[in-house]
Amino acid sequence: MNHQRPGHIIDDGVLLSGQIRNALADEIASGRLAAGTALDEQQLADRFGASRTPVREALRQLAASGLVDMRPRRGVVVTRLTPEGVMDMFETTAEVEAMCVRLATFRITPLERSHLLDLHDASLAMVEAQDVDAYDAFNRNFHESIYAATHNGFMAEQVLAIRTRLSAFRRTQLMQSNRIHSSRAEHAGILAAMAEGDGDLAARRMRAHMLNAASALGRYIAEHAGS
């Protein structure tokens, strides 16, 4: 699996901010970095073998996702998120994404449909390689392509805002055993319903897809509790 271990990030000195963000987000989402933990820029820079600039950018991105609080004179602190709160976010996004795919089923253009199918086909190699990082990037692109296919800018804007808050958790759930295999199969079911023009079925499958992701996250956290 092409997933870098936290604290061992090396990529020729490039894209460090994204790698640091992902490593910290994984630890926060799985509970390995507890709520209230202070994050020191210099300590993180030393840990990841980076300057403070990419660390600062990574922390800014984590703050935008609601995973850390950047407080004047108090520094950066891991946000207190309850399991109930995270599940509420998954439930909300499940309903909104179901609404999006229902609308997209009727409004998607032939070019947009072809793009979605190409994305889905390309994801097979990522699943076979167990490449969580690549699949996470694909997954984001796949869902955002469905939002665009609604041709409703306001709806796409709202679901993107919700997705940003859940991004770390959506990434972390992919690490649960066999989840990326299941995720790809669920995408196939959604695409099949869209191809048949059955918006209601596509919506039901999207809702189930998101709730399955929430369950995978819960299992992953339980498996890694205390590690």
HELIX and SHEET records of a PDB file:
HELIX    1   1 LEU A   16  SER A   30  1                                  15    
HELIX    2   2 GLU A   41  PHE A   48  1                                   8    
HELIX    3   3 ARG A   52  ALA A   64  1                                  13    
HELIX    4   4 PRO A   83  ARG A  107  1                                  25    
HELIX    5   5 PRO A  110  GLU A  128  1                                  19    
HELIX    6   6 VAL A  132  ALA A  149  1                                  18    
HELIX    7   7 GLY A  153  GLN A  173  1                                  21    
HELIX    8   8 ARG A  179  ALA A  195  1                                  17    
HELIX    9   9 GLY A  199  HIS A  224  1                                  26    
SHEET    1   A 3 ALA A  38  LEU A  39  0                                        
SHEET    2   A 3 GLY A  75  VAL A  78 -1                                        
SHEET    3   A 3 VAL A  68  ARG A  71 -1                                        
END                                                                             
